[in-house]
Amino acid sequence: MFSLSTTRLMAFRPTQMNFVAHWYCGHNYRHRFMRDKRFHPSHQASHDARNRFSKRKFFKTNRWNYTQAYKDMP
């Protein structure tokens, strides 16, 4: 009886587990990692970055016009 129940469990488990995983994460677990990179601290906006989609830290500071115009300032 015990071996029969375990074989039934092993027979029905993998498809259901894959179905639940793909319902939660998306196909091939790709969408869950996309969703988790949204809340990653290094991908977030900080005081010196404009937003989380443009990652250049010094945005308008080291452009050529800025450095040429303020060359005499310390």
Distance bins in CASP14 RR format, pairs under 12 A and 6 or more apart:
PFRMAT RR
TARGET T0000
AUTHOR 0000-0000-0000
RMODE 2
METHOD distances of the structure
MODEL  1
1 7 0 0 0 0 0 1 0 0 0 0 0
1 8 0 0 0 0 0 1 0 0 0 0 0
2 8 0 0 0 0 0 1 0 0 0 0 0
2 9 0 0 0 0 0 1 0 0 0 0 0
3 9 0 0 0 0 0 1 0 0 0 0 0
3 10 0 0 0 0 0 1 0 0 0 0 0
4 10 0 0 0 0 0 1 0 0 0 0 0
4 11 0 0 0 0 0 1 0 0 0 0 0
5 11 0 0 0 0 0 1 0 0 0 0 0
5 12 0 0 0 0 0 1 0 0 0 0 0
6 12 0 0 0 0 0 1 0 0 0 0 0
6 13 0 0 0 0 0 1 0 0 0 0 0
7 13 0 0 0 0 0 1 0 0 0 0 0
9 16 0 0 0 0 0 1 0 0 0 0 0
9 17 0 0 0 0 0 1 0 0 0 0 0
10 16 0 0 0 0 0 1 0 0 0 0 0
10 17 0 0 0 0 0 1 0 0 0 0 0
12 18 0 0 0 0 0 1 0 0 0 0 0
12 19 0 0 0 0 0 1 0 0 0 0 0
13 19 0 0 0 0 0 1 0 0 0 0 0
13 20 0 0 0 0 0 1 0 0 0 0 0
14 20 0 0 0 0 0 1 0 0 0 0 0
14 21 0 0 0 0 0 1 0 0 0 0 0
15 21 0 0 0 0 0 1 0 0 0 0 0
15 22 0 0 0 0 0 1 0 0 0 0 0
16 22 0 0 0 0 0 1 0 0 0 0 0
16 23 0 0 0 0 0 1 0 0 0 0 0
17 23 0 0 0 0 0 1 0 0 0 0 0
17 24 0 0 0 0 0 1 0 0 0 0 0
17 25 0 0 0 0 0 1 0 0 0 0 0
18 24 0 0 0 0 0 1 0 0 0 0 0
18 25 0 0 0 0 0 1 0 0 0 0 0
18 26 0 0 0 0 0 1 0 0 0 0 0
18 27 0 0 0 0 0 1 0 0 0 0 0
18 28 0 0 0 0 0 1 0 0 0 0 0
18 29 0 0 0 0 0 1 0 0 0 0 0
19 25 0 0 0 0 0 1 0 0 0 0 0
19 26 0 0 0 0 0 1 0 0 0 0 0
19 27 0 0 0 0 0 1 0 0 0 0 0
20 26 0 0 0 0 0 1 0 0 0 0 0
21 27 0 0 0 0 0 1 0 0 0 0 0
21 28 0 0 0 0 0 1 0 0 0 0 0
21 29 1 0 0 1 0 0 0 0 0 0 0
21 30 0 0 0 0 0 1 0 0 0 0 0
21 31 0 0 0 0 0 1 0 0 0 0 0
21 32 0 0 0 0 1 0 0 0 0 0 0
22 28 0 0 0 0 1 0 0 0 0 0 0
22 29 0 0 0 0 1 0 0 0 0 0 0
22 30 0 0 0 0 0 1 0 0 0 0 0
22 31 0 0 0 0 1 0 0 0 0 0 0
22 32 0 0 0 0 0 1 0 0 0 0 0
23 29 0 0 0 0 0 1 0 0 0 0 0
23 31 0 0 0 0 0 1 0 0 0 0 0
23 32 0 0 0 0 0 1 0 0 0 0 0
24 31 0 0 0 0 1 0 0 0 0 0 0
24 32 1 0 0 1 0 0 0 0 0 0 0
24 35 0 0 0 0 0 1 0 0 0 0 0
25 31 1 0 1 0 0 0 0 0 0 0 0
25 32 1 1 0 0 0 0 0 0 0 0 0
25 33 0 0 0 0 1 0 0 0 0 0 0
25 34 0 0 0 0 1 0 0 0 0 0 0
25 35 0 0 0 0 1 0 0 0 0 0 0
25 36 0 0 0 0 0 1 0 0 0 0 0
26 32 1 0 0 1 0 0 0 0 0 0 0
26 33 0 0 0 0 0 1 0 0 0 0 0
26 34 0 0 0 0 1 0 0 0 0 0 0
26 35 0 0 0 0 1 0 0 0 0 0 0
27 34 0 0 0 0 0 1 0 0 0 0 0
28 34 0 0 0 0 0 1 0 0 0 0 0
29 35 0 0 0 0 0 1 0 0 0 0 0
29 36 0 0 0 0 0 1 0 0 0 0 0
30 36 0 0 0 0 0 1 0 0 0 0 0
30 37 0 0 0 0 0 1 0 0 0 0 0
31 37 0 0 0 0 0 1 0 0 0 0 0
31 38 0 0 0 0 0 1 0 0 0 0 0
32 38 0 0 0 0 0 1 0 0 0 0 0
32 39 0 0 0 0 0 1 0 0 0 0 0
33 39 0 0 0 0 0 1 0 0 0 0 0
33 40 0 0 0 0 0 1 0 0 0 0 0
33 43 0 0 0 0 0 1 0 0 0 0 0
34 40 0 0 0 0 0 1 0 0 0 0 0
34 43 0 0 0 0 0 1 0 0 0 0 0
35 43 0 0 0 0 0 1 0 0 0 0 0
36 43 0 0 0 0 1 0 0 0 0 0 0
37 43 1 0 1 0 0 0 0 0 0 0 0
37 44 0 0 0 0 0 1 0 0 0 0 0
37 52 0 0 0 0 1 0 0 0 0 0 0
37 53 0 0 0 0 0 1 0 0 0 0 0
38 44 0 0 0 0 1 0 0 0 0 0 0
38 45 0 0 0 0 0 1 0 0 0 0 0
38 52 1 0 0 1 0 0 0 0 0 0 0
38 53 0 0 0 0 0 1 0 0 0 0 0
39 52 0 0 0 0 0 1 0 0 0 0 0
40 52 0 0 0 0 1 0 0 0 0 0 0
41 52 0 0 0 0 0 1 0 0 0 0 0
42 49 0 0 0 0 0 1 0 0 0 0 0
42 52 0 0 0 0 1 0 0 0 0 0 0
42 55 0 0 0 0 1 0 0 0 0 0 0
42 57 0 0 0 0 0 1 0 0 0 0 0
43 49 0 0 0 0 1 0 0 0 0 0 0
43 51 0 0 0 0 0 1 0 0 0 0 0
43 52 1 0 1 0 0 0 0 0 0 0 0
43 53 0 0 0 0 1 0 0 0 0 0 0
43 54 0 0 0 0 0 1 0 0 0 0 0
43 55 0 0 0 0 1 0 0 0 0 0 0
44 50 0 0 0 0 0 1 0 0 0 0 0
44 51 0 0 0 0 1 0 0 0 0 0 0
44 52 1 0 1 0 0 0 0 0 0 0 0
44 53 0 0 0 0 0 1 0 0 0 0 0
44 55 0 0 0 0 0 1 0 0 0 0 0
45 51 1 0 1 0 0 0 0 0 0 0 0
45 52 1 0 1 0 0 0 0 0 0 0 0
45 53 0 0 0 0 1 0 0 0 0 0 0
45 54 0 0 0 0 1 0 0 0 0 0 0
45 55 0 0 0 0 1 0 0 0 0 0 0
45 57 0 0 0 0 0 1 0 0 0 0 0
45 59 0 0 0 0 0 1 0 0 0 0 0
46 52 0 0 0 0 1 0 0 0 0 0 0
46 54 0 0 0 0 0 1 0 0 0 0 0
46 55 0 0 0 0 0 1 0 0 0 0 0
46 57 0 0 0 0 1 0 0 0 0 0 0
47 57 0 0 0 0 0 1 0 0 0 0 0
48 54 0 0 0 0 0 1 0 0 0 0 0
48 55 0 0 0 0 0 1 0 0 0 0 0
48 56 0 0 0 0 1 0 0 0 0 0 0
48 57 1 0 1 0 0 0 0 0 0 0 0
48 58 1 0 0 1 0 0 0 0 0 0 0
48 59 0 0 0 0 1 0 0 0 0 0 0
48 60 0 0 0 0 0 1 0 0 0 0 0
48 61 0 0 0 0 1 0 0 0 0 0 0
49 55 1 0 0 1 0 0 0 0 0 0 0
49 56 1 0 0 1 0 0 0 0 0 0 0
49 57 1 0 1 0 0 0 0 0 0 0 0
49 58 0 0 0 0 1 0 0 0 0 0 0
49 59 1 0 0 1 0 0 0 0 0 0 0
50 56 1 0 0 1 0 0 0 0 0 0 0
50 57 0 0 0 0 1 0 0 0 0 0 0
50 58 0 0 0 0 0 1 0 0 0 0 0
50 59 1 0 1 0 0 0 0 0 0 0 0
50 60 0 0 0 0 1 0 0 0 0 0 0
51 59 0 0 0 0 0 1 0 0 0 0 0
54 60 0 0 0 0 0 1 0 0 0 0 0
56 62 0 0 0 0 1 0 0 0 0 0 0
56 63 0 0 0 0 0 1 0 0 0 0 0
58 66 0 0 0 0 1 0 0 0 0 0 0
58 67 0 0 0 0 0 1 0 0 0 0 0
59 66 0 0 0 0 0 1 0 0 0 0 0
60 66 1 0 0 1 0 0 0 0 0 0 0
60 67 0 0 0 0 0 1 0 0 0 0 0
60 69 0 0 0 0 0 1 0 0 0 0 0
60 70 0 0 0 0 0 1 0 0 0 0 0
61 67 0 0 0 0 1 0 0 0 0 0 0
61 69 0 0 0 0 0 1 0 0 0 0 0
61 70 0 0 0 0 1 0 0 0 0 0 0
62 68 0 0 0 0 0 1 0 0 0 0 0
62 70 0 0 0 0 0 1 0 0 0 0 0
63 69 0 0 0 0 1 0 0 0 0 0 0
63 70 0 0 0 0 0 1 0 0 0 0 0
64 70 0 0 0 0 0 1 0 0 0 0 0
64 71 0 0 0 0 0 1 0 0 0 0 0
65 71 0 0 0 0 0 1 0 0 0 0 0
66 73 0 0 0 0 0 1 0 0 0 0 0
67 73 0 0 0 0 0 1 0 0 0 0 0
END
